[in-house]
């Protein structure tokens, strides 16, 4: 599953630099996560780094983007091949 940022986001700027896949960017009103780049940090870390640093706990899993750990790893490998 990709993660997403809810409207509880306070634009504190701590999540964006923590994302190893550069999936987080400023949106019109709050930060946004590109689901095509989000691997929940699979391949990089044991836990999603944005979730770890978020002070308001506004980054849940997106129920509309269910992905297994194997699918997230494939996405990670594809992103690393692009780099």
LINQUI-V710224 format. One line per field, one symbol per residue. ss: DSSP state (H for helix, E for strand, - for the rest). A space follows every 50 residues. Layout:
ss: ???
//
This chain:
ss: --E------------HHH-----EEE----EEE---------------HH HHH-------E-------HHHHHHHHHHHHHH-
//
